[in-house]
Amino acid sequence: MTNDAGGVPAELPDAAVVLADTDWEGLEHAMGPAGDTPQMLAELLDNDQRVR
């Protein structure tokens, strides 16, 4: 579903679903394969500030 402002999603998908459904091994970041990215991103969403 999109709103009327140029196709921008009306609601963002759940972050946990995006992390789980993305083919991270098929992607790369500045340091090489992005297989480590989901764990790092999940830590940013943690309620514990020490983990973030």
Backbone as XML, in Angstrom:
<?xml version="1.0"?>
<chain id="A" units="angstrom">
  <residue number="1" name="MET">
    <atom name="N" x="0.843" y="-1.177" z="0.000"/>
    <atom name="CA" x="0.000" y="0.000" z="0.000"/>
    <atom name="C" x="0.886" y="1.237" z="0.000"/>
  </residue>
  <residue number="2" name="THR">
    <atom name="N" x="0.538" y="2.211" z="-0.822"/>
    <atom name="CA" x="1.298" y="3.456" z="-0.882"/>
    <atom name="C" x="0.381" y="4.632" z="-0.630"/>
  </residue>
  <residue number="3" name="ASN">
    <atom name="N" x="0.995" y="5.750" z="-0.252"/>
    <atom name="CA" x="0.196" y="6.962" z="-0.120"/>
    <atom name="C" x="0.257" y="7.725" z="-1.436"/>
  </residue>
  <residue number="4" name="ASP">
    <atom name="N" x="-0.289" y="8.927" z="-1.480"/>
    <atom name="CA" x="-0.339" y="9.692" z="-2.727"/>
    <atom name="C" x="0.913" y="10.519" z="-2.986"/>
  </residue>
  <residue number="5" name="ALA">
    <atom name="N" x="1.910" y="10.438" z="-2.147"/>
    <atom name="CA" x="3.110" y="11.264" z="-2.282"/>
    <atom name="C" x="4.208" y="10.528" z="-3.043"/>
  </residue>
  <residue number="6" name="GLY">
    <atom name="N" x="3.941" y="10.200" z="-4.269"/>
    <atom name="CA" x="4.988" y="9.627" z="-5.108"/>
    <atom name="C" x="5.327" y="8.180" z="-4.856"/>
  </residue>
  <residue number="7" name="GLY">
    <atom name="N" x="4.380" y="7.378" z="-4.405"/>
    <atom name="CA" x="4.644" y="5.954" z="-4.235"/>
    <atom name="C" x="5.381" y="5.586" z="-2.969"/>
  </residue>
  <residue number="8" name="VAL">
    <atom name="N" x="5.455" y="6.464" z="-2.005"/>
    <atom name="CA" x="6.116" y="6.171" z="-0.734"/>
    <atom name="C" x="5.200" y="5.257" z="0.081"/>
  </residue>
  <residue number="9" name="PRO">
    <atom name="N" x="5.748" y="4.189" z="0.670"/>
    <atom name="CA" x="4.895" y="3.292" z="1.455"/>
    <atom name="C" x="4.171" y="4.045" z="2.570"/>
  </residue>
  <residue number="10" name="ALA">
    <atom name="N" x="2.901" y="3.736" z="2.769"/>
    <atom name="CA" x="2.117" y="4.363" z="3.827"/>
    <atom name="C" x="2.582" y="3.875" z="5.194"/>
  </residue>
  <residue number="11" name="GLU">
    <atom name="N" x="3.027" y="2.632" z="5.266"/>
    <atom name="CA" x="3.531" y="2.044" z="6.499"/>
    <atom name="C" x="4.842" y="1.348" z="6.215"/>
  </residue>
  <residue number="12" name="LEU">
    <atom name="N" x="5.783" y="1.480" z="7.130"/>
    <atom name="CA" x="7.049" y="0.773" z="6.974"/>
    <atom name="C" x="6.870" y="-0.675" z="7.411"/>
  </residue>
  <residue number="13" name="PRO">
    <atom name="N" x="7.582" y="-1.600" z="6.769"/>
    <atom name="CA" x="7.495" y="-3.003" z="7.195"/>
    <atom name="C" x="8.177" y="-3.188" z="8.549"/>
  </residue>
  <residue number="14" name="ASP">
    <atom name="N" x="7.818" y="-4.243" z="9.246"/>
    <atom name="CA" x="8.436" y="-4.558" z="10.529"/>
    <atom name="C" x="9.921" y="-4.847" z="10.329"/>
  </residue>
  <residue number="15" name="ALA">
    <atom name="N" x="10.766" y="-4.201" z="11.120"/>
    <atom name="CA" x="12.213" y="-4.336" z="10.964"/>
    <atom name="C" x="12.682" y="-5.787" z="11.117"/>
  </residue>
  <residue number="16" name="ALA">
    <atom name="N" x="12.105" y="-6.510" z="12.058"/>
    <atom name="CA" x="12.509" y="-7.903" z="12.270"/>
    <atom name="C" x="12.203" y="-8.753" z="11.041"/>
  </residue>
  <residue number="17" name="VAL">
    <atom name="N" x="11.099" y="-8.475" z="10.379"/>
    <atom name="CA" x="10.731" y="-9.217" z="9.165"/>
    <atom name="C" x="11.722" y="-8.900" z="8.044"/>
  </residue>
  <residue number="18" name="VAL">
    <atom name="N" x="12.064" y="-7.645" z="7.884"/>
    <atom name="CA" x="13.033" y="-7.261" z="6.851"/>
    <atom name="C" x="14.377" y="-7.931" z="7.116"/>
  </residue>
  <residue number="19" name="LEU">
    <atom name="N" x="14.817" y="-7.938" z="8.363"/>
    <atom name="CA" x="16.093" y="-8.582" z="8.694"/>
    <atom name="C" x="16.058" y="-10.072" z="8.364"/>
  </residue>
  <residue number="20" name="ALA">
    <atom name="N" x="14.948" y="-10.720" z="8.673"/>
    <atom name="CA" x="14.836" y="-12.165" z="8.456"/>
    <atom name="C" x="14.671" y="-12.519" z="6.984"/>
  </residue>
  <residue number="21" name="ASP">
    <atom name="N" x="13.996" y="-11.679" z="6.220"/>
    <atom name="CA" x="13.667" y="-12.012" z="4.833"/>
    <atom name="C" x="14.691" y="-11.558" z="3.798"/>
  </residue>
  <residue number="22" name="THR">
    <atom name="N" x="15.692" y="-10.813" z="4.202"/>
    <atom name="CA" x="16.688" y="-10.304" z="3.261"/>
    <atom name="C" x="17.791" y="-11.335" z="3.043"/>
  </residue>
  <residue number="23" name="ASP">
    <atom name="N" x="18.215" y="-11.502" z="1.800"/>
    <atom name="CA" x="19.314" y="-12.415" z="1.453"/>
    <atom name="C" x="20.639" y="-11.696" z="1.708"/>
  </residue>
  <residue number="24" name="TRP">
    <atom name="N" x="21.040" y="-11.670" z="2.970"/>
    <atom name="CA" x="22.243" y="-10.919" z="3.354"/>
    <atom name="C" x="23.513" y="-11.496" z="2.744"/>
  </residue>
  <residue number="25" name="GLU">
    <atom name="N" x="23.590" y="-12.788" z="2.567"/>
    <atom name="CA" x="24.775" y="-13.412" z="1.972"/>
    <atom name="C" x="24.946" y="-12.995" z="0.512"/>
  </residue>
  <residue number="26" name="GLY">
    <atom name="N" x="23.855" y="-12.594" z="-0.129"/>
    <atom name="CA" x="23.908" y="-12.158" z="-1.520"/>
    <atom name="C" x="24.272" y="-10.691" z="-1.671"/>
  </residue>
  <residue number="27" name="LEU">
    <atom name="N" x="24.455" y="-10.002" z="-0.552"/>
    <atom name="CA" x="24.781" y="-8.578" z="-0.572"/>
    <atom name="C" x="26.193" y="-8.347" z="-0.051"/>
  </residue>
  <residue number="28" name="GLU">
    <atom name="N" x="26.742" y="-7.186" z="-0.360"/>
    <atom name="CA" x="28.063" y="-6.809" z="0.147"/>
    <atom name="C" x="27.994" y="-5.411" z="0.736"/>
  </residue>
  <residue number="29" name="HIS">
    <atom name="N" x="28.887" y="-5.167" z="1.710"/>
    <atom name="CA" x="29.058" y="-3.825" z="2.240"/>
    <atom name="C" x="30.525" y="-3.455" z="2.102"/>
  </residue>
  <residue number="30" name="ALA">
    <atom name="N" x="30.957" y="-2.364" z="2.678"/>
    <atom name="CA" x="32.322" y="-1.864" z="2.487"/>
    <atom name="C" x="33.402" y="-2.861" z="2.905"/>
  </residue>
  <residue number="31" name="MET">
    <atom name="N" x="33.058" y="-3.770" z="3.818"/>
    <atom name="CA" x="34.043" y="-4.731" z="4.314"/>
    <atom name="C" x="33.921" y="-6.099" z="3.659"/>
  </residue>
  <residue number="32" name="GLY">
    <atom name="N" x="33.058" y="-6.239" z="2.653"/>
    <atom name="CA" x="32.899" y="-7.518" z="1.961"/>
    <atom name="C" x="31.490" y="-8.057" z="2.109"/>
  </residue>
  <residue number="33" name="PRO">
    <atom name="N" x="31.336" y="-9.401" z="2.229"/>
    <atom name="CA" x="30.012" y="-10.012" z="2.328"/>
    <atom name="C" x="29.227" y="-9.444" z="3.514"/>
  </residue>
  <residue number="34" name="ALA">
    <atom name="N" x="27.933" y="-9.270" z="3.318"/>
    <atom name="CA" x="27.092" y="-8.628" z="4.334"/>
    <atom name="C" x="26.403" y="-9.627" z="5.260"/>
  </residue>
  <residue number="35" name="GLY">
    <atom name="N" x="26.901" y="-10.845" z="5.345"/>
    <atom name="CA" x="26.284" y="-11.850" z="6.206"/>
    <atom name="C" x="26.258" y="-11.476" z="7.672"/>
  </residue>
  <residue number="36" name="ASP">
    <atom name="N" x="27.143" y="-10.561" z="8.098"/>
    <atom name="CA" x="27.184" y="-10.130" z="9.497"/>
    <atom name="C" x="26.239" y="-8.963" z="9.786"/>
  </residue>
  <residue number="37" name="THR">
    <atom name="N" x="25.640" y="-8.403" z="8.765"/>
    <atom name="CA" x="24.821" y="-7.204" z="8.913"/>
    <atom name="C" x="23.552" y="-7.410" z="9.740"/>
  </residue>
  <residue number="38" name="PRO">
    <atom name="N" x="22.800" y="-8.508" z="9.584"/>
    <atom name="CA" x="21.564" y="-8.637" z="10.364"/>
    <atom name="C" x="21.796" y="-8.576" z="11.872"/>
  </residue>
  <residue number="39" name="GLN">
    <atom name="N" x="22.849" y="-9.208" z="12.341"/>
    <atom name="CA" x="23.127" y="-9.188" z="13.780"/>
    <atom name="C" x="23.447" y="-7.764" z="14.237"/>
  </residue>
  <residue number="40" name="MET">
    <atom name="N" x="24.247" y="-7.050" z="13.457"/>
    <atom name="CA" x="24.593" y="-5.675" z="13.836"/>
    <atom name="C" x="23.356" y="-4.775" z="13.840"/>
  </residue>
  <residue number="41" name="LEU">
    <atom name="N" x="22.486" y="-4.935" z="12.848"/>
    <atom name="CA" x="21.277" y="-4.125" z="12.793"/>
    <atom name="C" x="20.307" y="-4.498" z="13.917"/>
  </residue>
  <residue number="42" name="ALA">
    <atom name="N" x="20.190" y="-5.774" z="14.221"/>
    <atom name="CA" x="19.315" y="-6.212" z="15.307"/>
    <atom name="C" x="19.782" y="-5.635" z="16.641"/>
  </residue>
  <residue number="43" name="GLU">
    <atom name="N" x="21.086" y="-5.544" z="16.829"/>
    <atom name="CA" x="21.617" y="-4.963" z="18.063"/>
    <atom name="C" x="21.236" y="-3.486" z="18.191"/>
  </residue>
  <residue number="44" name="LEU">
    <atom name="N" x="21.122" y="-2.776" z="17.079"/>
    <atom name="CA" x="20.695" y="-1.380" z="17.127"/>
    <atom name="C" x="19.242" y="-1.239" z="17.576"/>
  </residue>
  <residue number="45" name="LEU">
    <atom name="N" x="18.450" y="-2.291" z="17.377"/>
    <atom name="CA" x="17.044" y="-2.272" z="17.777"/>
    <atom name="C" x="16.824" y="-2.773" z="19.199"/>
  </residue>
  <residue number="46" name="ASP">
    <atom name="N" x="17.887" y="-3.244" z="19.851"/>
    <atom name="CA" x="17.765" y="-3.818" z="21.190"/>
    <atom name="C" x="17.340" y="-2.755" z="22.199"/>
  </residue>
  <residue number="47" name="ASN">
    <atom name="N" x="16.502" y="-3.134" z="23.148"/>
    <atom name="CA" x="16.082" y="-2.209" z="24.200"/>
    <atom name="C" x="17.196" y="-1.883" z="25.177"/>
  </residue>
  <residue number="48" name="ASP">
    <atom name="N" x="18.173" y="-2.763" z="25.298"/>
    <atom name="CA" x="19.291" y="-2.568" z="26.225"/>
    <atom name="C" x="20.318" y="-1.630" z="25.589"/>
  </residue>
  <residue number="49" name="GLN">
    <atom name="N" x="20.499" y="-0.465" z="26.180"/>
    <atom name="CA" x="21.408" y="0.537" z="25.621"/>
    <atom name="C" x="22.846" y="0.020" z="25.555"/>
  </residue>
  <residue number="50" name="ARG">
    <atom name="N" x="23.237" y="-0.890" z="26.442"/>
    <atom name="CA" x="24.598" y="-1.434" z="26.424"/>
    <atom name="C" x="24.833" y="-2.282" z="25.177"/>
  </residue>
  <residue number="51" name="VAL">
    <atom name="N" x="23.776" y="-2.902" z="24.670"/>
    <atom name="CA" x="23.880" y="-3.712" z="23.455"/>
    <atom name="C" x="23.981" y="-2.803" z="22.242"/>
  </residue>
  <residue number="52" name="ARG">
    <atom name="N" x="23.198" y="-1.711" z="22.251"/>
    <atom name="CA" x="23.211" y="-0.779" z="21.131"/>
    <atom name="C" x="24.561" y="-0.135" z="21.037"/>
  </residue>
</chain>
